[in-house]
Amino acid sequence: MQDDLSRETEEKPVTVKSVGTTHTLEPDLGRFRWECDRGMLFTHGRPSVLFWLNPSLYRMLEPLVNEVGVPLFRLMVAQHSSMGTAEDYDTMVTALGETFEEGFLAWGSAVGMGGWGRFELPVFDEESRRAVVVVRNPWELEMQRGSTVRWGCPFLQGKIIGILSHALGVNCWADELLSAPDEAQASVEFRVYPSDRTLDAEMTRLRLAHHEEAKRKLEERTLELRQSEAQQRAILASLSEVVFTLDEGGRLTSYHVPKEVGAFHEAPERAIGRHVRDVMPQRIAAVLLDAIADLARDGAPRAVSYAREHGGEERFFSAKLSILRDPVSGRGGVTVVERDVTDRVRAEHALTERLNVIERQQEMIQVLSTPIIQVWDGVLALPLVGVIDGRRAASITESLLREIVSTQARVAILDLTGVDVVDSAIADHFLRIVRAVELLGTTCLISGIRPAVAQTMTQLGTGIEKARTFGTMRAALMSVTRRQRA
């Protein structure tokens, strides 16, 4: 019967009509009209659209398949495609054929012209209420050709279940048998038989199972998050640092404060949700907000320091700020880790004070080691004791020159009574001091050279023997006073 219908269809001419921009193609079992000015296509009198099965339609459906899963997707499609099959059945038995078989094959030829595939009905047994439907080159398999995600032919399955349930007068189910994937001529066979299974019931069952699975996963995830939160709270509880987070608006979203510094902070339950300006002292909030602004520009962590006061006690804190990005919501914020550095700051202050004391002591020692005495108007005396090294010689020269300029001294007496040992380096230091003094226009006298020191200087040939020398400071001072009286 199918071959006869096919031959009859092929023998009948196809009518083509064109009126302006409207073109109509009328095969025997269909009617296609293109209204080009409106950009519309009508098939069997209804608005239609042409899609490439692959990739266009496949790419449209694949995300939904991946989202809900193949089983639920199949039932959703089958359930909705079964709607309206009562009208399809009525058309088959009232307009398309004298028997259901004729009407079904005529309907199959009509939808086949729309690209659904070629329909065959090899078995239709009203007595046993069983049937077999074969669809060659079904559009759903053609759409999935060469793809990794496949879901069979649920659209055609829903149509077959709905139509055959009406034709056989009993609720039916259709098992789906697919040809090998990507076979040259793909096909699907539906074996139809009476069954208590319905698409609505299967959908309800699968939705419930899907809901239970989603609920189970949600409970597992919730448990994981609670365990993670408990671990994080335990870790925070073991930290001695204050840790708080701020959202992009500057409001606190979390606040961990150890008991040791609790008196210097707002209680966490009163701080969360409030702006940092309302929780922190104004000067601390200003420091943090400035650092957050800098952090937003380049993302580089920032470190700031400030002091907190409570009950007359002052403690010092160092805070490190870094970008916080929520991996779930994608929202940004800032994490602040605040550490009590009071002991370190106080130790640094104590160390600085000790260094200042040492520096003052060194200055005092330096003054004592170079005691410059104004023994007469315009006359300075500098008694030297001990070893004169390069550093001490430079200090002596600097102090003596400064004092000469300050007092406008005309004479400077270097008394070497306390110097027991002289080598070439020490003698050179003495000579440099004498030359520096004389460059200021001041006469430099040397007194108190011991015999052993004088002998050493002569042997070394330092040139210091050219300077005016006196046996004692008294003799040098008397010489100066006599010259001034003269």
C-alpha positions as CSV (number, residue, x, y, z in Angstrom):
1,M,0.0,0.0,0.0
2,Q,2.9,2.3,0.8
3,D,4.5,1.8,-2.6
4,D,1.2,2.5,-4.3
5,L,0.8,5.8,-2.4
6,S,4.4,6.7,-3.2
7,R,3.9,6.1,-6.9
8,E,0.7,8.1,-6.9
9,T,2.4,11.0,-5.2
10,E,5.3,11.0,-7.6
11,E,3.0,10.9,-10.6
12,K,1.0,14.0,-9.6
13,P,2.4,17.4,-10.7
14,V,3.7,20.1,-8.4
15,T,2.0,23.5,-8.7
16,V,4.1,26.6,-8.5
17,K,2.5,30.1,-8.2
18,S,4.1,33.5,-7.9
19,V,2.3,36.7,-7.2
20,G,4.6,39.7,-6.7
21,T,7.0,38.8,-3.9
22,T,4.8,35.8,-2.8
23,H,5.7,32.4,-4.1
24,T,3.7,29.2,-3.5
25,L,4.9,25.6,-4.0
26,E,2.1,23.0,-3.8
27,P,3.1,19.4,-3.9
28,D,0.3,16.8,-3.5
29,L,0.4,16.6,0.2
30,G,1.7,20.0,1.3
31,R,1.8,23.6,0.6
32,F,4.8,25.9,1.0
33,R,4.4,29.7,0.7
34,W,7.2,32.3,0.9
35,E,6.2,35.9,1.5
36,C,9.5,37.5,0.7
37,D,8.5,41.0,1.5
38,R,7.6,39.9,5.1
39,G,10.5,37.5,5.3
40,M,8.1,34.7,6.3
41,L,7.7,31.0,5.3
42,F,4.3,29.1,5.7
43,T,4.1,25.3,5.7
44,H,0.6,23.8,5.6
45,G,-0.7,27.3,6.3
46,R,1.3,27.8,9.4
47,P,4.3,30.1,10.0
48,S,7.5,28.1,9.8
49,V,11.3,28.6,9.9
50,L,14.2,26.8,8.3
51,F,17.1,25.8,10.5
52,W,20.2,23.9,9.8
53,L,19.9,20.8,12.0
54,N,23.5,20.9,12.7
55,P,25.0,23.1,13.9
56,S,22.2,25.7,14.4
57,L,19.5,23.6,16.0
58,Y,21.9,21.2,17.8
59,R,23.7,24.2,19.4
60,M,20.4,25.5,20.6
61,L,19.3,22.3,22.3
62,E,22.6,20.9,23.6
63,P,22.9,23.4,26.5
64,L,19.5,22.4,27.7
65,V,20.4,18.7,27.5
66,N,23.5,19.3,29.5
67,E,21.6,21.4,32.1
68,V,18.8,18.9,32.9
69,G,20.4,15.6,31.8
70,V,19.4,13.3,28.9
71,P,16.6,11.3,30.7
72,L,14.7,14.4,31.8
73,F,15.2,16.2,28.5
74,R,13.9,13.2,26.6
75,L,10.7,13.0,28.6
76,M,10.1,16.8,28.5
77,V,10.4,16.7,24.7
78,A,8.3,13.5,24.3
79,Q,5.6,14.8,26.6
80,H,5.2,18.1,24.7
81,S,5.4,16.5,21.3
82,S,2.5,14.1,22.2
83,M,0.3,17.1,22.7
84,G,-2.0,17.7,19.7
85,T,-1.7,14.1,18.5
86,A,-5.5,13.7,18.9
87,E,-5.9,16.2,16.1
88,D,-3.2,14.5,14.1
89,Y,-5.1,11.2,14.4
90,D,-8.5,12.7,13.4
91,T,-6.9,14.2,10.3
92,M,-5.4,10.8,9.4
93,V,-8.7,8.9,9.6
94,T,-11.0,11.6,8.2
95,A,-9.0,13.5,5.6
96,L,-5.9,11.6,4.6
97,G,-7.0,8.0,4.1
98,E,-9.8,5.6,4.3
99,T,-8.0,3.5,6.9
100,F,-5.6,4.5,9.7
101,E,-2.7,2.9,7.8
102,E,-3.4,5.0,4.7
103,G,-3.9,8.2,6.7
104,F,-0.7,7.6,8.8
105,L,1.5,7.0,5.7
106,A,-0.1,10.1,4.0
107,W,0.6,12.1,7.2
108,G,4.2,10.7,7.2
109,S,4.7,11.8,3.6
110,A,3.4,15.3,4.4
111,V,5.7,15.8,7.4
112,G,8.5,14.1,5.5
113,M,8.4,17.0,3.1
114,G,9.2,19.2,6.1
115,G,12.4,17.1,6.7
116,W,11.1,14.9,9.5
117,G,12.2,11.7,7.8
118,R,10.5,8.9,5.7
119,F,7.9,7.1,7.7
120,E,7.0,3.4,7.4
121,L,4.4,1.3,9.2
122,P,5.5,-2.4,8.7
123,V,3.2,-3.7,11.6
124,F,-0.2,-2.5,12.7
125,D,-2.2,-5.2,14.5
126,E,-5.4,-3.9,16.0
127,E,-6.2,-7.3,17.6
128,S,-3.0,-7.5,19.6
129,R,-2.8,-3.8,19.8
130,R,0.8,-3.7,18.7
131,A,2.6,-1.7,16.0
132,V,6.0,-1.0,14.6
133,V,6.9,2.4,13.1
134,V,10.2,2.9,11.3
135,V,11.5,6.4,10.4
136,R,14.4,6.6,7.9
137,N,16.7,9.6,8.2
138,P,14.9,11.0,11.2
139,W,15.7,14.7,11.7
140,E,16.7,14.2,15.3
141,L,19.4,11.7,14.4
142,E,20.6,13.8,11.5
143,M,20.9,16.7,13.9
144,Q,23.1,14.7,16.3
145,R,25.3,13.2,13.6
146,G,28.9,13.5,14.5
147,S,28.2,14.9,18.0
148,T,29.4,13.7,21.3
149,V,26.1,14.4,23.2
150,R,23.2,12.3,21.9
151,W,19.7,11.9,23.2
152,G,17.9,9.8,20.5
153,C,14.5,10.7,19.0
154,P,12.2,11.8,21.9
155,F,10.2,14.2,19.7
156,L,9.2,11.4,17.3
157,Q,8.7,9.0,20.2
158,G,6.1,11.3,21.8
159,K,4.3,11.7,18.5
160,I,4.2,7.9,17.9
161,I,3.0,7.2,21.5
162,G,0.2,9.8,21.2
163,I,-1.0,8.8,17.7
164,L,-0.8,5.0,18.2
165,S,-2.6,5.2,21.6
166,H,-5.5,6.8,19.8
167,A,-5.3,4.4,16.8
168,L,-5.2,1.3,19.0
169,G,-7.7,2.6,21.6
170,V,-5.5,1.9,24.5
171,N,-2.7,3.6,26.4
172,C,0.6,2.6,24.7
173,W,4.3,2.9,25.2
174,A,6.9,2.9,22.4
175,D,10.4,1.4,22.9
176,E,13.0,3.2,20.8
177,L,15.6,1.2,18.8
178,L,18.3,3.4,17.1
179,S,20.5,2.5,14.2
180,A,24.3,2.5,14.7
181,P,25.6,6.0,15.4
182,D,26.4,8.0,12.3
183,E,25.3,5.2,10.0
184,A,25.1,6.3,6.4
185,Q,21.3,6.0,6.4
186,A,20.2,6.5,10.0
187,S,16.9,5.1,11.2
188,V,14.9,4.6,14.3
189,E,12.3,1.9,15.0
190,F,9.5,2.3,17.5
191,R,7.9,-0.8,18.9
192,V,4.5,0.1,20.2
193,Y,2.6,-2.0,22.8
194,P,-0.1,-1.5,25.5
195,S,1.4,-0.3,28.8
196,D,0.5,1.3,32.1
197,R,3.4,3.7,31.5
198,T,2.4,7.2,30.6
199,L,4.6,10.2,29.7
200,D,3.0,12.3,32.4
201,A,3.7,9.6,35.1
202,E,7.2,9.0,33.8
203,M,7.8,12.7,33.9
204,T,6.5,13.0,37.4
205,R,8.7,10.1,38.5
206,L,11.8,11.4,36.9
207,R,11.2,14.9,38.1
208,L,10.9,13.5,41.6
209,A,14.0,11.5,41.2
210,H,15.8,14.5,39.8
211,H,14.5,16.6,42.7
212,E,15.7,14.0,45.2
213,E,19.1,13.9,43.5
214,A,19.4,17.7,43.5
215,K,18.3,17.7,47.2
216,R,20.9,15.1,48.1
217,K,23.7,17.0,46.3
218,L,22.5,20.2,48.0
219,E,22.6,18.6,51.4
220,E,26.1,17.2,50.7
221,R,27.2,20.6,49.6
222,T,25.6,22.3,52.6
223,L,27.4,19.8,54.9
224,E,30.7,20.5,53.2
225,L,30.2,24.2,53.5
226,R,29.3,23.8,57.2
227,Q,32.4,21.7,57.8
228,S,34.5,24.2,55.9
229,E,33.0,27.0,58.0
230,A,33.7,25.1,61.2
231,Q,37.3,24.5,60.2
232,Q,37.7,28.2,59.3
233,R,36.2,29.2,62.6
234,A,38.6,26.9,64.4
235,I,41.5,28.2,62.5
236,L,40.4,31.8,63.2
237,A,40.0,31.0,66.9
238,S,43.6,29.8,67.1
239,L,44.9,33.0,65.5
240,S,46.1,35.9,67.7
241,E,45.4,38.3,64.8
242,V,42.3,40.3,64.3
243,V,40.7,39.4,60.9
244,F,37.9,41.2,59.3
245,T,36.5,41.6,55.8
246,L,34.8,44.5,54.1
247,D,32.5,44.5,51.1
248,E,32.9,47.0,48.2
249,G,30.9,49.5,50.0
250,G,33.2,49.5,53.1
251,R,30.8,47.5,55.4
252,L,32.1,44.7,57.6
253,T,31.0,41.3,56.4
254,S,33.0,39.3,59.0
255,Y,34.9,40.2,62.2
256,H,37.2,37.9,64.3
257,V,38.6,39.5,67.4
258,P,40.8,37.5,69.9
259,K,40.0,37.9,73.5
260,E,43.4,39.4,74.2
261,V,42.6,42.6,72.3
262,G,38.8,42.5,72.6
263,A,38.7,45.6,74.7
264,F,40.2,47.6,71.9
265,H,37.6,46.6,69.3
266,E,33.8,46.8,68.8
267,A,32.0,43.5,69.6
268,P,31.7,41.5,66.3
269,E,27.9,41.0,66.7
270,R,27.5,44.8,66.7
271,A,30.1,45.5,64.0
272,I,29.0,43.3,61.2
273,G,26.9,45.1,58.6
274,R,28.1,48.5,59.6
275,H,30.4,50.8,57.8
276,V,34.0,50.9,58.9
277,R,33.7,54.6,59.8
278,D,30.9,53.7,62.3
279,V,33.0,50.9,63.9
280,M,36.5,52.2,64.0
281,P,37.9,55.5,65.4
282,Q,37.9,58.2,62.8
283,R,41.7,58.3,62.3
284,I,41.9,54.5,61.9
285,A,39.0,54.4,59.5
286,A,40.6,57.1,57.4
287,V,43.9,55.2,57.3
288,L,42.1,52.0,56.2
289,L,39.9,53.7,53.6
290,D,43.0,55.4,52.1
291,A,44.7,52.1,51.9
292,I,41.6,50.5,50.3
293,A,41.6,53.2,47.6
294,D,45.2,52.5,46.8
295,L,44.5,48.8,46.8
296,A,41.7,49.2,44.3
297,R,44.0,51.0,41.8
298,D,46.6,48.2,41.3
299,G,45.6,45.3,43.5
300,A,48.9,45.2,45.4
301,P,48.5,44.4,49.1
302,R,49.0,47.3,51.5
303,A,50.3,47.6,55.0
304,V,49.4,50.3,57.5
305,S,50.0,51.0,61.2
306,Y,48.0,52.7,63.8
307,A,47.5,52.9,67.6
308,R,44.4,52.0,69.6
309,E,43.5,53.3,73.1
310,H,41.3,51.9,75.8
311,G,41.2,52.8,79.5
312,G,44.3,54.9,79.3
313,E,46.3,52.1,77.7
314,E,47.7,52.5,74.2
315,R,48.5,49.5,72.0
316,F,50.0,49.5,68.5
317,F,48.7,47.5,65.6
318,S,49.9,46.7,62.1
319,A,47.3,45.8,59.4
320,K,47.8,44.1,56.0
321,L,45.0,44.6,53.4
322,S,44.5,42.4,50.3
323,I,41.8,41.9,47.7
324,L,39.0,39.5,48.5
325,R,37.1,37.9,45.6
326,D,34.1,35.6,46.3
327,P,34.4,32.6,43.9
328,V,30.7,32.0,44.1
329,S,29.1,35.4,43.7
330,G,32.0,37.1,42.1
331,R,31.7,40.0,44.4
332,G,34.8,41.9,45.5
333,G,35.9,43.2,48.9
334,V,38.9,43.5,51.2
335,T,40.5,41.2,53.8
336,V,42.3,42.9,56.7
337,V,44.6,41.1,59.0
338,E,45.5,43.2,62.0
339,R,48.3,42.2,64.3
340,D,49.1,43.5,67.8
341,V,52.7,44.8,67.5
342,T,52.8,46.6,70.8
343,D,55.7,44.6,72.2
344,R,57.7,45.1,69.1
345,V,57.0,48.8,68.9
346,R,57.9,49.2,72.6
347,A,61.1,47.2,72.1
348,E,62.0,49.4,69.1
349,H,61.3,52.5,71.2
350,A,63.5,51.1,74.0
351,L,66.2,50.3,71.5
352,T,66.0,53.8,70.0
353,E,66.3,55.3,73.4
354,R,69.4,53.2,74.2
355,L,71.0,54.2,70.9
356,N,70.3,57.8,71.8
357,V,71.9,57.3,75.2
358,I,74.9,55.7,73.6
359,E,75.2,58.5,71.1
360,R,75.1,61.1,73.8
361,Q,77.7,59.1,75.8
362,Q,79.9,59.0,72.7
363,E,79.6,62.7,72.3
364,M,80.5,63.2,75.9
365,I,83.5,60.9,75.6
366,Q,84.6,62.7,72.5
367,V,84.4,66.0,74.4
368,L,86.4,64.6,77.3
369,S,88.9,63.1,75.0
370,T,89.5,66.5,73.3
371,P,89.3,69.0,76.2
372,I,89.9,72.4,74.5
373,I,90.6,75.0,77.2
374,Q,90.8,78.8,76.7
375,V,93.7,79.5,79.0
376,W,94.1,83.2,78.0
377,D,92.4,85.7,75.9
378,G,92.9,84.5,72.3
379,V,94.9,81.4,73.5
380,L,93.5,77.8,73.4
381,A,95.2,74.7,74.9
382,L,94.5,71.1,74.0
383,P,96.0,68.5,76.3
384,L,96.3,65.1,74.5
385,V,96.3,61.8,76.3
386,G,96.7,58.2,75.0
387,V,96.9,56.9,71.5
388,I,95.9,59.2,68.6
389,D,94.5,57.1,65.7
390,G,93.0,58.4,62.5
391,R,89.4,58.7,63.8
392,R,90.4,60.5,66.9
393,A,92.8,62.8,65.0
394,A,89.9,63.8,62.7
395,S,87.7,64.5,65.7
396,I,90.5,66.6,67.4
397,T,91.0,68.6,64.2
398,E,87.3,69.3,63.7
399,S,86.8,70.3,67.3
400,L,89.9,72.5,67.5
401,L,89.2,74.3,64.2
402,R,85.6,74.9,65.2
403,E,86.7,76.3,68.6
404,I,89.4,78.5,66.9
405,V,86.7,80.0,64.6
406,S,84.3,80.4,67.5
407,T,86.8,82.2,69.8
408,Q,88.9,83.9,67.2
409,A,92.0,82.4,68.9
410,R,95.4,83.6,67.7
411,V,97.4,80.8,69.4
412,A,96.7,77.1,69.9
413,I,98.9,74.9,72.2
414,L,99.0,71.1,71.7
415,D,100.2,69.6,74.9
416,L,101.7,66.1,74.3
417,T,102.6,65.4,78.0
418,G,100.1,62.5,78.1
419,V,101.4,60.9,74.8
420,D,103.8,58.1,75.6
421,V,104.2,56.4,72.2
422,V,104.6,57.9,68.7
423,D,104.9,56.1,65.4
424,S,104.9,57.5,61.9
425,A,101.1,57.5,61.6
426,I,100.7,59.4,64.9
427,A,103.4,61.9,64.0
428,D,101.6,62.4,60.7
429,H,98.4,63.1,62.5
430,F,100.1,65.7,64.7
431,L,101.6,67.4,61.6
432,R,98.2,67.5,59.8
433,I,96.6,69.1,62.9
434,V,99.4,71.8,63.0
435,R,98.9,72.5,59.3
436,A,95.2,72.8,59.6
437,V,95.4,75.2,62.5
438,E,98.0,77.4,60.7
439,L,95.8,77.5,57.6
440,L,93.3,79.5,59.7
441,G,96.0,82.0,60.5
442,T,96.5,80.7,64.1
443,T,99.9,80.0,65.5
444,C,100.2,76.4,66.7
445,L,102.7,75.6,69.5
446,I,103.6,72.1,70.8
447,S,104.5,71.4,74.4
448,G,105.3,68.5,76.7
449,I,107.2,66.3,74.2
450,R,108.8,63.5,76.2
451,P,112.5,62.7,75.4
452,A,111.6,59.2,73.9
453,V,108.9,60.8,71.8
454,A,111.3,63.5,70.6
455,Q,113.9,60.9,69.6
456,T,111.3,58.9,67.7
457,M,110.1,61.9,65.8
458,T,113.7,62.8,64.8
459,Q,114.4,59.3,63.6
460,L,111.2,59.2,61.6
461,G,111.9,62.6,59.9
462,T,108.3,63.6,60.1
463,G,109.0,67.3,59.8
464,I,107.1,68.2,62.9
465,E,110.4,69.3,64.5
466,K,110.0,72.5,62.5
467,A,107.1,73.5,64.7
468,R,107.8,75.7,67.8
469,T,108.1,73.5,70.8
470,F,108.2,74.0,74.5
471,G,109.1,71.6,77.4
472,T,105.9,72.3,79.3
473,M,102.6,74.0,78.7
474,R,103.6,76.6,81.3
475,A,106.6,77.5,79.2
476,A,104.5,77.8,76.0
477,L,101.9,79.9,77.8
478,M,104.6,82.2,79.3
479,S,106.1,82.7,75.8
480,V,102.7,83.7,74.4
481,T,102.0,86.2,77.2
482,R,105.5,87.8,77.0
483,R,105.0,88.3,73.2
484,Q,101.5,89.8,73.8
485,R,103.0,92.3,76.4
486,A,105.8,93.2,74.0
